[in-house]
Amino acid sequence: MKKLMKAIWLKPLVLYMVLASIILAGIPKDSLAYMVQSRQETFSREDDLGKVQRVLESKIVAQRLSELGLSMDEINRRVVALPDRDLHTFASNIDSLYGGGGAMGVTIGLLIIVVLVMLILQMSGKKIIIK
């Protein structure tokens, strides 16, 4: 640790990191909006309606909606009356309705954390023994 503190390159590196952090922190988030290109969103109302209808026809969703006092005819009328933008937003967020949809991402994240911890321990000279 003493060798690291006496390293000749440490002081300029720390000063550079502090200066870079101050400069980057001073840039407003809105000023970077010029980098984003606008694009025309195209989506099909029929595809979105089909996706919503498939979800509404599932047993779990239909049962819960009937418990809330909604009939299928009333639900279909409301879905058809939705504006295109709202229908597309609803259809694109449907995947998050089902439980366990993000389990794969959580598993990959945990695996990456475990590998990083093992790598850090290995680099610090510690032994990893799995029995």
Stockholm file with secondary structure:
# STOCKHOLM 1.0

chainA/1-131         MKKLMKAIWLKPLVLYMVLASIILAGIPKDSLAYMVQSRQETFSREDDLGKVQRVLESKIVAQRLSELGLSMDEINRRVVALPDRDLHTFASNIDSLYGGGGAMGVTIGLLIIVVLVMLILQMSGKKIIIK
#=GR chainA/1-131 SS CHHHHTCTTHHHHHHHHHHHHHHHHTSCGGGGGGGSCCCCCCCCHHHHHHHHHHHHTSHHHHHHHHHTTCCHHHHHHHHHHSCHHHHHHHHHTGGGGSTTTTHHHHHHHHHHHHHHHHHHHHHTTCCCCCC
#=GC SS_cons         CHHHHTCTTHHHHHHHHHHHHHHHHTSCGGGGGGGSCCCCCCCCHHHHHHHHHHHHTSHHHHHHHHHTTCCHHHHHHHHHHSCHHHHHHHHHTGGGGSTTTTHHHHHHHHHHHHHHHHHHHHHTTCCCCCC
//
